[in-house]
């Protein structure tokens, strides 16, 4: 039987760049890889993700790539759920993908992530709704309280988005099953947001649809396009929505670690042998 891991304890990469070994001991909550440009932060993250085998249901197992190994917790686990967030809002260049796209507003990499997340958001709402109905019809005395707790993360997400976008007067439309915003009486699609707004929406919506499930969130320089206040709050916002997710990210922004995460920082030179 396949057993799901709660988090990754260690990443081991042999002969990275043809000459160095990497051994990175990880915390179950937050892990930040830091260093100057060109030192290999993104290479380590990408090599890690690309060496794993994607399984049905958004899980990862140790793949067959030589020289890369993960130690899970518990150590007899064989797979782990994961998400990868790419922060660069570059134009999509795959013409065949664009031709198949149902929504012609999808033009950049962040747009594509939002397009996929809209579907996951609909599935998330159906799953939570079914659990709420089960609680309310169970006949148990605490059914209503448990139902209220289940609906809280979605409400929390909506409140956070309203707060983050408050300066521009944007509010999430709470009566719609898709992610839409209202501004000065107009309806805005996520693709109409600025790059920074799309980026924070992608991150927080990804965390919401994880549905409080243990797993890993890989992020390569997530501070790109975010103003300093959002950078400072980023990790806390993620953990508000899913305290069970293990965060593994690269950065060279001091603001990301200013809110109490200095102890979670690892320099590339510290894990290179």
One Martini backbone bead per residue (centre of mass of N, CA, C, O) as a GRO file, in nm:
protein
  273
    1UNK     BB    1   0.097   0.037   0.022
    2UNK     BB    2   0.052   0.367  -0.015
    3UNK     BB    3   0.227   0.629   0.155
    4UNK     BB    4   0.181   0.936   0.293
    5UNK     BB    5   0.341   1.222   0.339
    6UNK     BB    6   0.399   1.517   0.527
    7UNK     BB    7   0.714   1.550   0.457
    8UNK     BB    8   1.037   1.670   0.391
    9UNK     BB    9   1.356   1.601   0.532
   10UNK     BB   10   1.536   1.539   0.260
   11UNK     BB   11   1.777   1.658   0.018
   12UNK     BB   12   1.950   1.470  -0.244
   13UNK     BB   13   2.242   1.569  -0.445
   14UNK     BB   14   2.443   1.441  -0.693
   15UNK     BB   15   2.660   1.612  -0.873
   16UNK     BB   16   2.624   1.905  -0.893
   17UNK     BB   17   2.763   2.047  -1.165
   18UNK     BB   18   2.972   1.785  -1.156
   19UNK     BB   19   3.099   1.845  -0.825
   20UNK     BB   20   2.847   1.855  -0.627
   21UNK     BB   21   2.691   1.813  -0.313
   22UNK     BB   22   2.355   1.777  -0.179
   23UNK     BB   23   2.235   1.851   0.169
   24UNK     BB   24   1.894   1.906   0.286
   25UNK     BB   25   1.764   2.001   0.578
   26UNK     BB   26   1.422   1.993   0.682
   27UNK     BB   27   1.148   2.153   0.765
   28UNK     BB   28   0.797   2.125   0.817
   29UNK     BB   29   0.737   2.434   0.736
   30UNK     BB   30   1.007   2.630   0.667
   31UNK     BB   31   1.205   2.691   0.356
   32UNK     BB   32   1.501   2.894   0.281
   33UNK     BB   33   1.674   2.974  -0.013
   34UNK     BB   34   1.987   3.138  -0.027
   35UNK     BB   35   2.145   3.382  -0.252
   36UNK     BB   36   2.307   3.468  -0.503
   37UNK     BB   37   2.320   3.517  -0.813
   38UNK     BB   38   2.411   3.200  -0.965
   39UNK     BB   39   2.445   2.973  -0.724
   40UNK     BB   40   2.165   2.759  -0.746
   41UNK     BB   41   1.871   2.771  -0.639
   42UNK     BB   42   1.692   2.695  -0.885
   43UNK     BB   43   1.838   2.433  -0.955
   44UNK     BB   44   1.764   2.279  -0.699
   45UNK     BB   45   1.458   2.301  -0.724
   46UNK     BB   46   1.423   2.189  -1.014
   47UNK     BB   47   1.569   1.921  -0.974
   48UNK     BB   48   1.378   1.817  -0.762
   49UNK     BB   49   1.109   1.826  -0.918
   50UNK     BB   50   1.206   1.681  -1.190
   51UNK     BB   51   1.282   1.398  -1.031
   52UNK     BB   52   0.989   1.359  -1.000
   53UNK     BB   53   0.694   1.170  -0.997
   54UNK     BB   54   0.395   1.205  -1.135
   55UNK     BB   55   0.081   1.158  -0.989
   56UNK     BB   56  -0.216   1.089  -0.918
   57UNK     BB   57  -0.336   1.375  -0.739
   58UNK     BB   58  -0.069   1.544  -0.688
   59UNK     BB   59   0.183   1.352  -0.660
   60UNK     BB   60   0.497   1.231  -0.519
   61UNK     BB   61   0.783   1.047  -0.614
   62UNK     BB   62   1.051   0.874  -0.630
   63UNK     BB   63   1.250   0.871  -0.886
   64UNK     BB   64   1.489   0.786  -1.159
   65UNK     BB   65   1.683   0.998  -1.108
   66UNK     BB   66   2.002   1.042  -1.089
   67UNK     BB   67   2.115   1.169  -0.772
   68UNK     BB   68   1.811   1.175  -0.649
   69UNK     BB   69   1.682   1.228  -0.307
   70UNK     BB   70   1.417   1.145  -0.074
   71UNK     BB   71   1.318   1.217   0.263
   72UNK     BB   72   1.060   1.117   0.446
   73UNK     BB   73   0.759   1.191   0.647
   74UNK     BB   74   0.764   0.917   0.689
   75UNK     BB   75   1.013   0.695   0.574
   76UNK     BB   76   0.784   0.483   0.449
   77UNK     BB   77   0.705   0.670   0.252
   78UNK     BB   78   0.617   0.721  -0.118
   79UNK     BB   79   0.443   0.998  -0.104
   80UNK     BB   80   0.356   1.343  -0.215
   81UNK     BB   81   0.211   1.633  -0.202
   82UNK     BB   82   0.194   1.906  -0.454
   83UNK     BB   83   0.329   2.238  -0.545
   84UNK     BB   84   0.399   2.469  -0.821
   85UNK     BB   85   0.540   2.804  -0.839
   86UNK     BB   86   0.538   3.043  -1.093
   87UNK     BB   87   0.622   3.402  -1.111
   88UNK     BB   88   0.649   3.447  -1.413
   89UNK     BB   89   0.495   3.682  -1.655
   90UNK     BB   90   0.499   3.519  -1.926
   91UNK     BB   91   0.451   3.446  -2.231
   92UNK     BB   92   0.297   3.229  -2.418
   93UNK     BB   93   0.454   2.989  -2.666
   94UNK     BB   94   0.229   2.770  -2.704
   95UNK     BB   95   0.030   2.746  -2.973
   96UNK     BB   96  -0.133   2.481  -2.919
   97UNK     BB   97  -0.242   2.572  -2.645
   98UNK     BB   98  -0.389   2.832  -2.735
   99UNK     BB   99  -0.585   2.691  -2.939
  100UNK     BB  100  -0.725   2.510  -2.698
  101UNK     BB  101  -0.826   2.744  -2.552
  102UNK     BB  102  -1.122   2.857  -2.408
  103UNK     BB  103  -0.959   3.113  -2.304
  104UNK     BB  104  -0.833   3.406  -2.463
  105UNK     BB  105  -0.709   3.552  -2.195
  106UNK     BB  106  -0.483   3.344  -2.207
  107UNK     BB  107  -0.124   3.467  -2.219
  108UNK     BB  108   0.014   3.370  -1.954
  109UNK     BB  109   0.150   3.193  -1.698
  110UNK     BB  110  -0.044   3.303  -1.483
  111UNK     BB  111  -0.301   3.253  -1.642
  112UNK     BB  112  -0.269   2.945  -1.656
  113UNK     BB  113  -0.278   2.897  -1.353
  114UNK     BB  114  -0.560   3.022  -1.315
  115UNK     BB  115  -0.714   2.834  -1.501
  116UNK     BB  116  -0.653   2.577  -1.332
  117UNK     BB  117  -0.759   2.685  -1.053
  118UNK     BB  118  -1.056   2.716  -1.118
  119UNK     BB  119  -1.107   2.410  -1.123
  120UNK     BB  120  -1.008   2.347  -0.837
  121UNK     BB  121  -1.210   2.535  -0.696
  122UNK     BB  122  -1.466   2.383  -0.775
  123UNK     BB  123  -1.389   2.114  -0.642
  124UNK     BB  124  -1.352   2.224  -0.359
  125UNK     BB  125  -1.646   2.320  -0.316
  126UNK     BB  126  -1.777   2.044  -0.349
  127UNK     BB  127  -1.630   1.895  -0.120
  128UNK     BB  128  -1.712   2.085   0.109
  129UNK     BB  129  -2.018   2.072   0.065
  130UNK     BB  130  -2.044   1.766   0.124
  131UNK     BB  131  -1.935   1.782   0.416
  132UNK     BB  132  -2.148   1.976   0.524
  133UNK     BB  133  -2.395   1.802   0.471
  134UNK     BB  134  -2.303   1.566   0.646
  135UNK     BB  135  -2.304   1.724   0.911
  136UNK     BB  136  -2.606   1.833   0.904
  137UNK     BB  137  -2.719   1.511   0.864
  138UNK     BB  138  -2.600   1.338   1.117
  139UNK     BB  139  -2.726   1.427   1.415
  140UNK     BB  140  -2.511   1.574   1.551
  141UNK     BB  141  -2.448   1.817   1.788
  142UNK     BB  142  -2.174   1.935   1.615
  143UNK     BB  143  -2.247   1.983   1.311
  144UNK     BB  144  -2.256   2.296   1.281
  145UNK     BB  145  -1.967   2.353   1.379
  146UNK     BB  146  -1.820   2.183   1.165
  147UNK     BB  147  -1.935   2.332   0.920
  148UNK     BB  148  -1.816   2.610   0.990
  149UNK     BB  149  -1.516   2.520   0.977
  150UNK     BB  150  -1.521   2.436   0.672
  151UNK     BB  151  -1.595   2.741   0.566
  152UNK     BB  152  -1.359   2.924   0.666
  153UNK     BB  153  -1.125   2.925   0.452
  154UNK     BB  154  -1.283   3.069   0.227
  155UNK     BB  155  -1.346   3.324   0.388
  156UNK     BB  156  -1.052   3.393   0.450
  157UNK     BB  157  -0.963   3.429   0.158
  158UNK     BB  158  -1.160   3.658   0.087
  159UNK     BB  159  -1.062   3.855   0.304
  160UNK     BB  160  -0.767   3.873   0.205
  161UNK     BB  161  -0.822   3.984  -0.077
  162UNK     BB  162  -0.967   4.243   0.012
  163UNK     BB  163  -0.726   4.352   0.175
  164UNK     BB  164  -0.501   4.350  -0.048
  165UNK     BB  165  -0.710   4.518  -0.262
  166UNK     BB  166  -0.818   4.780  -0.114
  167UNK     BB  167  -0.664   5.026  -0.252
  168UNK     BB  168  -0.826   4.955  -0.543
  169UNK     BB  169  -1.132   4.845  -0.479
  170UNK     BB  170  -1.120   4.540  -0.467
  171UNK     BB  171  -1.362   4.264  -0.484
  172UNK     BB  172  -1.477   3.970  -0.414
  173UNK     BB  173  -1.711   3.753  -0.551
  174UNK     BB  174  -1.923   3.553  -0.341
  175UNK     BB  175  -2.162   3.445  -0.554
  176UNK     BB  176  -1.937   3.300  -0.711
  177UNK     BB  177  -1.769   3.005  -0.828
  178UNK     BB  178  -1.578   3.201  -0.935
  179UNK     BB  179  -1.311   3.411  -0.992
  180UNK     BB  180  -1.411   3.740  -0.903
  181UNK     BB  181  -1.429   4.100  -0.953
  182UNK     BB  182  -1.495   4.420  -0.798
  183UNK     BB  183  -1.492   4.758  -0.964
  184UNK     BB  184  -1.685   5.016  -0.978
  185UNK     BB  185  -1.917   4.800  -1.097
  186UNK     BB  186  -1.708   4.609  -1.216
  187UNK     BB  187  -1.606   4.317  -1.381
  188UNK     BB  188  -1.328   4.102  -1.298
  189UNK     BB  189  -1.084   3.921  -1.419
  190UNK     BB  190  -0.789   3.780  -1.333
  191UNK     BB  191  -0.646   3.868  -1.612
  192UNK     BB  192  -0.682   4.193  -1.528
  193UNK     BB  193  -0.461   4.190  -1.349
  194UNK     BB  194  -0.186   4.237  -1.213
  195UNK     BB  195   0.099   4.069  -1.161
  196UNK     BB  196   0.092   4.088  -0.850
  197UNK     BB  197  -0.204   3.999  -0.815
  198UNK     BB  198  -0.182   3.728  -0.954
  199UNK     BB  199   0.037   3.609  -0.772
  200UNK     BB  200  -0.115   3.613  -0.498
  201UNK     BB  201  -0.355   3.451  -0.602
  202UNK     BB  202  -0.209   3.193  -0.682
  203UNK     BB  203  -0.095   3.125  -0.406
  204UNK     BB  204  -0.360   3.130  -0.225
  205UNK     BB  205  -0.533   2.940  -0.401
  206UNK     BB  206  -0.351   2.697  -0.385
  207UNK     BB  207  -0.370   2.669  -0.074
  208UNK     BB  208  -0.672   2.636  -0.046
  209UNK     BB  209  -0.705   2.371  -0.242
  210UNK     BB  210  -0.550   2.183  -0.038
  211UNK     BB  211  -0.736   2.141   0.213
  212UNK     BB  212  -0.530   2.102   0.463
  213UNK     BB  213  -0.311   1.939   0.331
  214UNK     BB  214  -0.048   1.769   0.327
  215UNK     BB  215   0.264   1.911   0.196
  216UNK     BB  216   0.410   2.083  -0.091
  217UNK     BB  217   0.557   2.416  -0.151
  218UNK     BB  218   0.691   2.532  -0.444
  219UNK     BB  219   0.915   2.830  -0.471
  220UNK     BB  220   1.039   3.068  -0.715
  221UNK     BB  221   1.062   3.367  -0.635
  222UNK     BB  222   0.771   3.497  -0.510
  223UNK     BB  223   0.842   3.821  -0.503
  224UNK     BB  224   0.776   3.873  -0.775
  225UNK     BB  225   0.587   4.180  -0.799
  226UNK     BB  226   0.589   4.226  -0.501
  227UNK     BB  227   0.535   4.413  -0.257
  228UNK     BB  228   0.675   4.447   0.046
  229UNK     BB  229   0.430   4.382   0.225
  230UNK     BB  230   0.367   4.107   0.087
  231UNK     BB  231   0.638   3.977   0.144
  232UNK     BB  232   0.619   3.987   0.458
  233UNK     BB  233   0.326   3.816   0.458
  234UNK     BB  234   0.338   3.552   0.294
  235UNK     BB  235   0.384   3.317   0.496
  236UNK     BB  236   0.147   3.383   0.686
  237UNK     BB  237  -0.077   3.352   0.474
  238UNK     BB  238  -0.028   3.058   0.405
  239UNK     BB  239  -0.060   2.949   0.707
  240UNK     BB  240  -0.354   3.036   0.743
  241UNK     BB  241  -0.471   2.836   0.516
  242UNK     BB  242  -0.211   2.613   0.561
  243UNK     BB  243  -0.048   2.466   0.832
  244UNK     BB  244   0.042   2.179   0.670
  245UNK     BB  245   0.240   2.313   0.488
  246UNK     BB  246   0.536   2.285   0.307
  247UNK     BB  247   0.790   2.525   0.263
  248UNK     BB  248   0.974   2.578  -0.054
  249UNK     BB  249   1.216   2.840  -0.111
  250UNK     BB  250   1.334   3.104  -0.309
  251UNK     BB  251   1.565   3.385  -0.231
  252UNK     BB  252   1.676   3.761  -0.219
  253UNK     BB  253   1.464   3.872  -0.004
  254UNK     BB  254   1.442   4.021   0.303
  255UNK     BB  255   1.128   4.050   0.343
  256UNK     BB  256   1.044   3.745   0.369
  257UNK     BB  257   1.214   3.722   0.667
  258UNK     BB  258   1.106   3.959   0.866
  259UNK     BB  259   0.858   3.769   0.999
  260UNK     BB  260   1.041   3.537   1.166
  261UNK     BB  261   1.242   3.359   0.929
  262UNK     BB  262   1.556   3.339   0.975
  263UNK     BB  263   1.583   3.030   1.076
  264UNK     BB  264   1.482   2.923   0.771
  265UNK     BB  265   1.761   2.987   0.655
  266UNK     BB  266   1.955   2.879   0.365
  267UNK     BB  267   2.260   2.838   0.239
  268UNK     BB  268   2.409   2.697  -0.022
  269UNK     BB  269   2.691   2.657   0.121
  270UNK     BB  270   2.565   2.475   0.364
  271UNK     BB  271   2.477   2.222   0.139
  272UNK     BB  272   2.771   2.202   0.028
  273UNK     BB  273   3.034   1.939  -0.075
   0.00000   0.00000   0.00000
